[in-house]
């Protein structure tokens, strides 16, 4: 399974994916960290069959809520912004779907985020959710979870 | 009198966010406002009190698409203030770095932002279903640009290696040579892109523009040159503020730049091409000529073809540089603190980017001024729409709106650079 963790450690809750990558690294589970830039993302999962992608999301749920989408079968909820600054994971997935290059199995784990302030720490709720998600992934990979 | 309003809630496929309002009164376009209401970002104020060495990394955060442009204008302005002249290998690396940005930015705009306009799709995802090869080419070209940037800058978005005096780390020859196969593919794909854009349908629309671009004695401009125009301007970066001024208009949080005493002007691919055609490498000139493109190109819709020609240039130039490259003795010259004032202009993918810094004897920035290319094109975009919209008076609402959006996208505006969201509204009043 290829684990892709997206995020920006300098933008508050947007670090959610990075926190999961750091937690998994401590358990010697390989991950790839990425910004979510579509061209890079498509290349990163090229020829991978089973991909787990972790990123911060905004759906209106309480911060720290963990969402899981089976992106191989369903579209991700659309992002309101239509500028290129809105280009990211959702665009990469839909482009890959149209191009027939979507991994056979692609699950997207989203951690609900709220505060994207410059240079601020991720909120406690997001930090807790990142730890919970790390443990769930570790369990799936057959590793002992973090207490 | 009957009033008619066209309104688009969000102008998509531009970098950043703003809105556009067009009011038509009978056959006449009564008002055009490119409304930029995103709050100002205060980067110039943010820089005050910081050491000049931080300027390249801070200003790079202005844009995720063209951070290298900000880094290059910053390092050149500061080096001019300090009287530093980096060694030739650094100069080459900086040109290569810029080529990487031009490749990724132009590929993004040609295929993913502008092509859907010409092919009649709402966005690149819809286009991908019928034009798979185009989208795959776009993604691969963008990736090639990103690889150049990552190698030289440490990462593809907001790279971190560019510094005053050089780079924090210079690549080896072998690392650069590893890029060659991808760049050779990209060069061929760019030539094909010129051929493809040639076949698109362009609205009949030409304007008597004042084109403004850098001009170097022998090279197609990236980092250096005098600022010239087709109306006789020929100045050094130090004279920029004597010739240009920024105006605040009520409807925009981004300033609009004008040539003093003349008004709007055009920067970017069309200006560079028209003022520097003979500086293009043969491969790019041949590609342009095969597309029937000769300066002066005055139809802004043809900017997609010119961008493709510049893709050929960027790939060709990148290959030339890699061929010539020998690593510098030291990647970055040590530079002592001293007071100074320096200005520089470089060619961002969208056009000229002006920086001026003044700093004290401790190297702390006292004042900074940044004029991004989109600020320089904003008034010109409004002027284009004022003229172009008159052709659309009899057009159905939806098509007229589409064409107006396309006319804005001719400029590949980076509204976040100029400060962000675009809604289009056209009011029509039939007298």
Interface residues (C-beta under 8 A of the other chain):
Chain A: X35 X37 X38 X39 X40 X42 X43 X81 X82 X83 X84 X85 X91 X94 X95 X98 X99 X100
Chain B: X10 X11 X12 X13 X14 X15 X16 X17 X64 X65 X104 X108 X112 X113 X123 X124 X125 X128 X129 X132 X135 X136 X139 X140 X142 X143 X146 X155 X156 X157 X415 X416 X420 X421 X422
